[in-house]
């Protein structure tokens, strides 16, 4: 079975039980197969592109589907057609993680009817031509094993799609977005005139956040009432994050585990390793490095 051969090929650097869980086979079945098949047959030479494809699929823990997998293979010098790669994935029993709609969810956007909200300046603003010109923000929910929710606030750079600042908490208090924004400012040091766009949630129309924007010399922009498409760039990454970090309805044990897993995913994977289709299958880090060093 090709899945067992895949596991055997990667056993020196990838735990067998984790591979079995990812590929949907039992460890006992793998070890029984290993006894039947000579070691030489398990490690027989495969085409270079298949070896590379197996490695990439395992390295990214099943997060790469056919298009993103093909893009990575092309970066490594393997020109594989879509149909050929799709057929190989099917024959190998490899299936990427896919998004699933949540049956229940808390509200993260609660407007303050008394607040004076900024206009949607993003709609007419020039597109970002470099980092730290436009940031977009949003809040999402994450399930905990306790039955409660954790809330994640992120700020993304519109040019590179990099998550420049984030914070997770068990509360939707305004401190959630303030902490995330202060972290982003401390790391990126944006120049005056940064456009900061979000929805009309009470956190973003609060006096505390408005004061913070003034102190940063940033310009506020808010979505129109009842129009989620105005903040589509900020919201677009949530389904990807939940699918890749909490596959098949999983949840975090507690808030501390959520913080650790988010730090690994956002800071060390999403920003620096994951290929983004909206960026021409480059990483956010690559986009910013190309800009800073004027690379082709």
C-alpha positions, -999 to +999 in steps of 0.1 A: +000+000+000+014+034-010+005+050+023+025+024+042+054+030+019+051+067+025+052+062+062+083+039+059+101+065+038+096+092+064+098+071+096+134+083+104+122+119+109+084+117+114+067+097+142+049+067+128+018+072+149+014+108+138+018+097+101-008+070+106-033+094+121-027+119+093-031+093+066-060+075+082-044+041+087-037+021+119-002+017+133-009-021+137-017-023+100+015-005+092+037-027+113+020-058+099+027-046+064+063-039+073+068-075+083+054-087+050+074-063+028+112-064+026+129-033+038+145-028+004+110-028-012+097-002+013+125+021+005+127+015-033+135+045-054+106+067-064+106+095-090+122+126-075+090+146-077+071+120-058+097+119-030+096+157-029+058+157-029+056+132+000+081+153+020+062+186+014+028+170+022+042+156+055+061+188+064+030+209+061+009+183+080-017+179+052-023+216+049-013+218+013-038+208-014-030+201-050-025+237-061-003+248-032+016+215-033+023+220-071+035+255-065+060+243-039+072+215-062+078+240-090+098+262-066+120+231-060+125+224-097+098+197-103+075+205-132+045+183-125+011+187-142-021+192-123-037+160-135-006+139-128-003+154-093-040+150-086-039+114-097-009+107-075-026+122-044-057+101-050-037+069-056-016+076-025-047+081-003-035+117+006-062+142+012-056+178+023-075+194+051-107+212+040-128+239+055-160+231+073-187+255+084-192+258+122-227+250+134-226+274+163-205+305+170-205+335+193-208+371+179-176+389+178-189+422+163-212+442+186-216+478+175-220+506+200-250+527+187-237+558+206-202+557+190-191+581+163-177+558+137-151+567+110-160+564+073-149+536+051-118+552+037-104+519+025-129+517-003-113+547-021-078+544-007-049+536-031-038+500-030-008+494-008+025+494-027+047+485+003+045+473+039+030+494+068+007+515+045-025+497+053-034+474+082-067+455+085-080+441+117-106+416+129-116+393+157-125+356+156-135+329+181-117+296+189-132+267+208-118+255+241-122+220+256-140+236+286-169+245+264-159+282+265-145+304+238-112+322+233-110+353+211-082+361+187-075+396+174-052+400+145-038+429+125-027+421+089-006+441+065-025+446+033+006+445+011+023+413+023-006+396+041+017+393+071+001+391+106+019+420+122+003+417+156-021+394+174-035+387+209-058+359+223-080+363+253-111+348+269-127+382+268-139+405+240-129+435+260-112+464+241-078+454+256-079+425+231-074+447+201-053+473+219-027+447+229-026+432+194-022+467+179+005+478+204+025+447+196+023+454+158+034+490+163+063+479+185+075+454+159+068+473+127+073+510+137+048+522+110+052+558+097+026+585+102-004+581+078-009+544+083-045+535+073-061+512+099-093+495+088-117+473+108-154+466+112-177+487+134-174+465+165-175+485+198-138+477+204-128+496+172-150+526+179-140+529+215-123+560+229-093+540+240-086+527+205-093+561+189-068+577+213-042+550+204-046+557+167-041+594+173-010+587+193+003+565+165-006+592+139-027+565+121-059+571+101-091+552+111-113+535+086-144+514+094-166+492+074-201+503+065-229+490+087-239+455+079-214+450+051-188+423+059-173+425+025-158+459+034-134+440+056-129+409+035-091+411+035-091+408+073-117+380+075-103+359+046-077+342+067-099+329+095-113+298+078-077+289+067-064+293+103-091+272+118-089+244+092-051+241+095-048+246+133-080+230+145-088+203+118-120+183+119-137+201+148-107+200+172-104+225+200-077+238+223-073+224+258-072+258+274-061+294+268-024+287+274-024+259+247-041+283+223-014+309+229+014+284+223-002+269+192-010+303+177+025+316+183+039+286+164+014+288+136+012+326+130+047+337+137+067+307+125+045+291+099+019+314+084+042+344+080+074+327+070+067+292+055+031+290+041+027+298+004-002+322-002-022+320-034-030+357-032+007+364-032+015+343-063+024+314-040+050+333-021+052+337+017+046+371+034+082+372+045+094+367+009+071+396-003+085+420+022+121+409+016+116+414-022+103+449-015+130+459+010+159+446-012+143+455-046+144+419-057+127+407-089 
